[in-house]
Amino acid sequence: MRPEITEQEKKVDYSDLFFKPLPEVDPKLVEALGNGPCDPSKITQLKDRNDILKQGYLEIENGYAVLPDGTGVVATKVEMPGVTPEMIDWWFCWHGMKDLRYKIWCPTQHYAIHVHEKDYVHRMDQSLSLKERNWGTTDVVHEDVGFGPQEMHLNFKSPEDYGYDPTLIPNADAIISAVVTDPKSGHGMVTFSHCIRRIPGGIEYRSHYWQGMGFDENGKETVVGTPPGGFQPEVLRDTALHSFLEYTNLGQILPGLYEKYKDVKDFSKDLLK
């Protein structure tokens, strides 16, 4: 169900994107989930995340699994024609400034967003690269990724801080990684990483969501919390479907937004109709 937008938001030049029909997800992506959970030994676990940055492809690029410890893994790969890695780095700095920007990304499941107050100046610092402006900052989001609407804190990490091998990082053209926590309890919920590579005519957007996983104070992978009995496969499947939908839609709206806003230095500024 789509949230409402305000009369002021309707005046913004990109507000029409909120009302446009959502695109159909490539049926082949959905078919990849058709046989249910995959073998947990075949899907990439958090401790093996450097495998994502190696040349070629993983055994499971689209799938989900419940691990023996009750945590879950979701992997998705969405091709985005006409999109560049530079657009992705820009998007992750730009969209957190306004609720409407988050809503147009996935109107049926994204409700609100803002950059955490302590990080606003850093995100707006034009002396930094787009990548650096995102690293170490937190987005406060309200969305439904398969568990129902909830508020989450997304703390973005540089590839090095996320534990990626520096010698492998150049194999990706953009990397977006974050640790997600519950703002009420402060407990970890999930950690995710998007590794983007150029392909002819666009990019491939390869995502991994490690549900119930995070890092301890030493940066070591650890279980941060699982529901009783572990994550349900249906919930992980819904997370995969959400990922397919939001990145399919982003692939459609991003080139136009980037062309219009890439030279607007003040990320808090919207153009009006």
C-alpha positions in Angstrom: 0.0 0.0 0.0 1.4 3.4 -1.0 1.8 6.0 1.7 0.4 9.5 1.2 2.5 12.4 0.0 2.0 15.9 1.1 0.8 18.8 -1.0 4.2 20.3 -0.8 5.8 17.0 -2.0 3.4 17.0 -5.0 5.0 20.3 -6.2 8.5 18.7 -6.5 9.5 17.9 -10.1 10.0 14.2 -9.5 6.8 13.6 -7.5 5.1 12.0 -10.6 7.5 9.0 -10.1 5.6 8.2 -6.9 2.4 7.6 -8.8 3.8 5.7 -11.8 3.1 1.9 -12.0 5.8 -0.2 -10.6 7.8 -2.2 -13.2 7.4 -5.9 -13.6 10.3 -7.8 -12.1 12.1 -10.0 -14.6 10.3 -13.4 -14.3 13.6 -15.2 -14.5 14.6 -13.6 -11.1 11.4 -14.8 -9.5 11.8 -18.2 -11.0 15.2 -18.5 -9.4 13.3 -18.6 -6.0 10.7 -21.1 -7.2 12.3 -24.2 -5.6 12.4 -22.7 -2.1 15.5 -22.2 0.0 18.8 -23.3 -1.5 21.4 -25.4 0.1 23.0 -23.3 2.9 26.5 -24.6 2.0 26.1 -23.1 -1.5 25.1 -19.5 -0.6 27.8 -17.0 0.4 28.0 -16.4 4.1 29.2 -13.2 5.7 32.6 -14.7 6.6 33.2 -15.5 3.0 32.1 -12.1 1.6 35.4 -11.5 -0.2 34.3 -14.2 -2.6 31.8 -11.7 -4.0 34.6 -9.5 -5.2 36.4 -12.3 -7.1 36.1 -12.5 -10.8 33.2 -14.4 -12.2 30.0 -15.4 -10.4 29.0 -17.1 -7.2 27.2 -20.5 -7.2 24.1 -18.7 -5.9 23.5 -15.2 -7.2 19.7 -15.3 -6.7 18.4 -17.3 -3.7 18.0 -17.5 0.0 18.8 -20.0 2.8 18.4 -20.5 6.5 21.7 -21.4 8.1 22.0 -24.0 10.9 22.4 -21.2 13.5 19.1 -19.7 12.6 20.4 -16.7 10.7 19.5 -16.1 7.1 21.1 -15.2 3.8 19.5 -13.6 0.8 21.3 -13.0 -2.5 20.0 -11.1 -5.5 21.4 -9.9 -8.8 19.5 -7.3 -10.8 20.8 -5.9 -14.1 20.2 -2.1 -14.6 20.5 -0.9 -18.2 21.6 2.7 -18.6 22.8 3.0 -15.0 26.5 3.7 -14.1 28.3 3.0 -10.8 28.7 6.8 -10.4 24.9 7.1 -10.3 24.7 4.5 -7.5 27.3 6.4 -5.4 25.4 9.6 -6.0 22.0 8.0 -5.2 23.1 6.8 -1.8 24.3 10.3 -0.8 21.3 12.1 -2.3 18.2 10.2 -1.6 18.5 10.2 2.2 17.9 13.9 2.4 14.1 13.8 1.6 11.3 11.4 2.4 9.9 11.7 -1.1 13.1 10.5 -2.7 12.9 7.3 -0.6 9.2 6.9 -1.4 9.7 7.1 -5.2 12.4 4.3 -5.0 9.8 1.8 -3.9 6.4 3.5 -3.3 4.6 0.5 -1.8 7.3 -0.4 0.8 9.3 2.8 1.5 7.7 5.3 3.9 10.3 7.7 5.3 14.0 8.5 5.6 16.4 11.1 7.0 20.1 11.3 7.5 20.9 11.0 11.2 21.3 14.5 12.7 24.9 13.9 13.7 25.9 12.9 10.2 24.1 15.6 8.2 27.1 18.0 7.9 29.3 15.1 6.7 26.8 14.0 4.1 26.7 17.6 2.8 30.5 18.1 2.7 31.3 18.9 -0.9 35.0 18.6 -0.3 34.6 14.8 0.0 33.9 12.3 -2.8 30.5 10.8 -3.1 31.8 7.6 -1.7 33.4 9.3 1.3 30.3 11.4 2.0 28.4 8.2 2.6 30.9 6.3 4.6 30.4 6.4 8.4 27.0 8.1 8.1 23.6 6.7 9.2 20.2 6.8 7.4 17.1 6.5 9.6 14.6 4.6 7.4 11.0 3.4 7.7 10.3 0.6 5.3 9.0 -3.0 4.9 11.6 -5.5 3.7 9.5 -8.6 4.5 9.0 -8.2 8.2 6.3 -5.5 8.1 6.9 -1.7 8.4 9.7 -0.9 10.8 12.2 1.8 11.6 15.9 0.9 11.1 19.3 2.7 11.3 21.6 2.0 8.4 25.2 2.7 9.2 27.3 2.8 6.0 30.8 1.5 6.0 33.8 1.9 3.6 34.8 -1.4 1.9 37.9 -1.6 4.0 35.9 -1.0 7.3 33.5 -3.7 6.1 36.3 -6.2 6.0 36.9 -6.5 2.3 40.3 -7.4 1.0 41.9 -4.2 -0.4 43.4 -6.2 -3.3 39.9 -7.3 -4.4 38.0 -4.0 -3.9 39.1 -2.7 -7.4 37.2 -5.7 -8.9 33.9 -3.8 -8.1 33.0 -0.5 -9.6 30.9 0.5 -6.6 30.3 -1.0 -3.1 27.6 0.0 -0.7 27.7 -1.8 2.6 25.9 -1.1 5.9 25.1 -2.5 9.3 21.5 -2.2 10.3 20.3 -1.8 13.9 17.1 -1.4 15.7 16.9 2.2 17.0 14.8 1.2 20.0 17.0 -1.5 21.4 20.3 -0.7 19.7 20.6 -4.4 18.7 21.9 -5.5 15.3 19.3 -6.7 12.8 21.0 -7.4 9.5 24.1 -6.4 7.5 24.1 -6.0 3.8 26.5 -5.3 0.9 25.8 -4.3 -2.6 28.7 -4.9 -5.1 28.2 -3.3 -8.4 30.0 -4.1 -11.6 29.8 -2.6 -15.1 28.3 -4.8 -17.8 27.7 -3.8 -21.5 25.1 -1.1 -21.5 24.7 -0.7 -17.7 25.5 -2.4 -14.4 24.8 -5.6 -12.5 23.7 -4.9 -8.9 24.7 -7.9 -6.7 23.3 -7.8 -3.2 23.7 -9.9 -0.1 21.6 -9.6 3.1 22.9 -11.5 6.1 19.9 -11.6 8.4 20.6 -11.8 12.1 24.3 -11.2 11.5 26.7 -8.3 12.3 30.1 -7.6 13.7 31.5 -7.5 17.3 33.7 -4.7 18.6 36.7 -6.2 16.9 35.0 -6.4 13.5 34.5 -10.1 13.7 31.4 -11.6 12.2 28.8 -12.6 14.8 25.2 -13.5 15.3 23.4 -10.4 16.6 19.9 -11.9 16.9 17.5 -14.4 15.4 13.8 -14.9 16.0 12.7 -18.1 18.0 13.3 -21.0 15.7 15.4 -19.0 13.3 14.4 -16.9 10.3 11.4 -18.3 8.4 12.1 -19.1 4.7 9.1 -17.2 3.7 10.4 -14.0 5.2 13.8 -14.4 3.5 11.9 -15.0 0.2 10.0 -11.7 0.8 13.3 -9.9 1.3 14.6 -11.2 -2.0 11.4 -10.1 -3.8 11.7 -6.7 -2.2 15.2 -6.4 -3.4 14.2 -7.4 -6.9 11.4 -4.8 -7.0 13.3 -1.9 -5.5 16.3 -2.3 -7.7 14.3 -2.9 -10.8 12.4 0.3 -10.2 15.6 2.2 -9.2 17.1 1.2 -12.5 14.3 2.9 -14.3 14.1 6.1 -12.4 17.8 6.8 -11.6 19.2 7.9 -15.0 16.7 10.7 -15.3 17.1 11.8 -11.7 20.9 11.8 -12.0 20.8 13.8 -15.3 18.6 16.4 -13.7 20.3 16.7 -10.2 23.9 15.6 -10.6 25.1 19.2 -10.9 22.9 20.5 -8.0 25.6 20.9 -5.3 23.1 21.3 -2.4 21.7 17.9 -1.9 18.8 19.3 0.2 17.5 21.3 -2.7 14.6 20.1 -4.9 13.5 21.5 -8.2 9.9 22.3 -8.5 7.5 21.7 -11.4 
